[in-house]
Amino acid sequence: MATFELYRRSTIGMCLTETLDEMVQNGTLSPELAIQVLVQFDKSMTDALESQVKSKVTIKGHLHTYRFCDNVWTFILQDASFKNEDSSETVGRIKIVACDSKLLSQ
């Protein structure tokens, strides 16, 4: 199964990467095992988001920039509002990266 490495740039992904780097530098973990952990993290995040997240969000904002490259959409929105059934939140600027999940099964 192929995976995207997008989630490594999330807060939890960055913390995991920093911890693995520290363990490799200390000699408590081999570089090969650290890479296996990151690959498993990618798979687990993809599976969890696909199977456990059921909520839907509506996003509205002013489109500042958009790009489509290598089957990846990137959108930068300004003054974006996020609404779900329970709440609403507005942010000044957000970057959304979207990949085609069909590419994972190839």
Wavefront OBJ file of the C-alpha trace (Angstrom):
o trace
v 0.000 0.000 0.000
v 1.363 3.382 -0.994
v 1.048 6.326 1.388
v 1.527 10.049 1.336
v 4.074 11.625 3.643
v 1.880 14.672 4.287
v 1.168 13.861 7.909
v 4.854 13.994 8.830
v 4.581 17.791 8.698
v 1.741 17.805 11.249
v 2.513 18.592 14.882
v 2.465 14.931 15.899
v 4.501 13.948 12.839
v 7.167 16.562 13.568
v 7.384 15.432 17.211
v 7.723 11.816 16.122
v 10.443 12.711 13.612
v 12.377 14.739 16.213
v 12.139 11.906 18.735
v 13.276 9.313 16.207
v 16.198 11.537 15.149
v 17.225 11.914 18.779
v 17.033 8.154 19.336
v 19.123 7.486 16.215
v 21.735 10.027 17.350
v 21.864 8.436 20.817
v 22.297 5.003 19.282
v 19.142 3.567 20.868
v 17.492 3.069 17.469
v 18.882 2.143 14.069
v 18.192 4.458 11.107
v 16.455 1.593 9.290
v 14.030 1.044 12.157
v 13.344 4.791 12.373
v 12.369 4.785 8.691
v 10.086 1.792 9.274
v 8.395 3.665 12.123
v 7.781 6.687 9.861
v 6.353 4.502 7.097
v 4.039 2.828 9.633
v 3.036 6.287 10.913
v 2.078 7.309 7.356
v -0.036 4.162 6.933
v -1.678 4.509 10.343
v -2.602 8.164 9.827
v -4.111 7.407 6.417
v -6.107 4.479 7.812
v -7.293 6.410 10.881
v -8.461 9.417 8.911
v -10.214 7.191 6.395
v -12.012 4.974 8.895
v -12.484 6.997 12.088
v -13.216 10.573 11.021
v -16.889 10.974 10.165
v -17.535 14.702 10.615
v -17.951 17.079 7.708
v -16.774 20.673 7.577
v -17.762 23.523 5.295
v -14.929 25.893 4.385
v -15.489 29.350 2.937
v -12.904 32.029 2.311
v -11.115 34.179 -0.222
v -8.938 32.085 -2.514
v -5.488 33.668 -2.541
v -3.535 30.994 -4.432
v -4.200 27.576 -5.904
v -1.909 25.060 -7.559
v -2.160 21.566 -9.041
v 1.113 19.712 -9.409
v 1.860 15.969 -9.395
v -1.787 15.154 -8.589
v -1.699 17.341 -5.474
v -3.938 20.376 -5.027
v -2.710 23.218 -2.829
v -5.075 26.016 -1.808
v -4.236 29.093 0.236
v -7.308 30.798 1.677
v -7.557 34.108 3.485
v -10.242 34.955 6.039
v -11.454 31.366 5.964
v -14.371 30.172 8.081
v -14.834 26.549 9.081
v -18.318 25.358 10.058
v -19.540 21.994 11.276
v -22.719 20.940 13.088
v -21.531 22.266 16.454
v -19.287 25.263 15.913
v -17.731 27.821 13.628
v -14.170 29.125 13.518
v -12.489 31.833 11.437
v -8.777 31.996 10.638
v -6.779 34.664 8.840
v -4.859 32.377 6.487
v -4.776 28.638 5.886
v -3.038 26.259 3.510
v -4.967 23.179 2.400
v -3.171 20.314 0.667
v -5.391 17.692 -0.989
v -4.294 14.451 -2.632
v -6.333 11.972 -4.637
v -6.890 8.936 -2.416
v -7.253 6.756 -5.520
v -3.506 7.140 -6.010
v -2.932 5.164 -2.796
v -4.359 2.004 -4.298
v -2.119 2.068 -7.383
l 1 2 3 4 5 6 7 8 9 10 11 12 13 14 15 16 17 18 19 20 21 22 23 24 25 26 27 28 29 30 31 32 33 34 35 36 37 38 39 40 41 42 43 44 45 46 47 48 49 50 51 52 53 54 55 56 57 58 59 60 61 62 63 64 65 66 67 68 69 70 71 72 73 74 75 76 77 78 79 80 81 82 83 84 85 86 87 88 89 90 91 92 93 94 95 96 97 98 99 100 101 102 103 104 105 106
